[in-house]
C-alpha cells in the first residue's frame, strides 16, 4: 500500500459514525403533536363561550340638565371700545385783518378767563383813523346845527311872507343833508373804532391755552397764502378742559348697541384706576364708508386734571 493510500484510509469516517440518531426527530414530532392538541382544546372552549348569551347591565338614564341663562341687568356692560379724549370746543383765535403782533401775554398751558387780553396788534393807523372820524363827526354836527338855525329863520320869514317858499325848501333840504352826513360820519367813526378794538385780542371763553402760534413782531393774516413760510393765521389755540368728550369710531357691527343718552363708564389708558361717568351725547348722522365706522361722542361728567386731550380712553357702554 502506498503512502498516499495510507493517508486516505486514515481520513475515512467509520461506518457506525455515519448513522444519524433517530431520537431527536421523534422528540420534535411529539412536541408538535402536543401543541396541536392544546390548540384544538383552547379553540373549542373559546367557541363554547361565544355561543353563551351575553348578560347586559341595565343602562342608567342620564340626569336632565337645565341651562339657566341670566338676562342682562341694567348697569351691565353692553360694549367696550376705545377712543380719544377731546375738548368739546377747541378754538383757534385768528386776526380779523393783516397786522403785526406787538405783545402776547400767554403761553402754552396758561389758564385764561373770558375777556382777558391775550394779544395786542399794532394799532397806530387805526387810532389815527378814529381821530379823523371823530373830527368829521364834529364838523358835520356843526353844519347840522347851522342848518337847523337857518331852517328856523326861513320858517319865520315864510310865515310873514318875507321870503319865498323856495328858500324855505332849500333850508329844509340843507338841514336834512346835514343830518344824513352826520349819520355817515358816525358810521365811519364806528367802523374805525371797530378796527381799533380788533387790535386788542381778548379770550372768547374761559379755558386753557393749548398752543401758542405767534411771537411778538410777527405778521399775522386771516388768510393762508400756502407754503410753510407764510404768516400765521392764528394767535393761539384755546379750549375749556372742564368740558371734555371721548371721540369714538364705532364699528358698524356695534351700532345697534349704542343710543343717545346711554350711560357710559370712562377710564383713561394712562390711569386705569381712574373711572369717570358719562353718557352718549352725539351720534354722527353719516357713516364713514372707507372705514366702515360711525363717529360717536361721549360726554365726560366732572372731568379733572388727569384727563388730557388726545389721550386714549376706554369706554364701557352700559345697559340703561
ABEGO torsion letter per residue (X at the ends): XBAAAAAAAAABBBAAAABBBAAAAAAAAAAAAAAAAAAAAAAAAAAAAAABBBBBBBBBBBBBBBBBBBBBBBGBBABBBBBBBBBABBBBBBBABBBBBABBABBBGBBBBBGBBABBBBAAAAAAAAAAAAAAAAAAAAAAAAAAAAAAAAAAAAAAGABBAAAAAAAAAAAAAAAAAAAAAAAAAAAAAAAAAAABBBBABBBBBABBABBBGBBBBABBAEEAABBBABABBBBBAABBBBBBBBBAAAAAABBBGBBBBBBBAABAABBBBBBBABBBABBBAAAGBBBBBBBBBGBBAABBBGBBBBBBBBBX
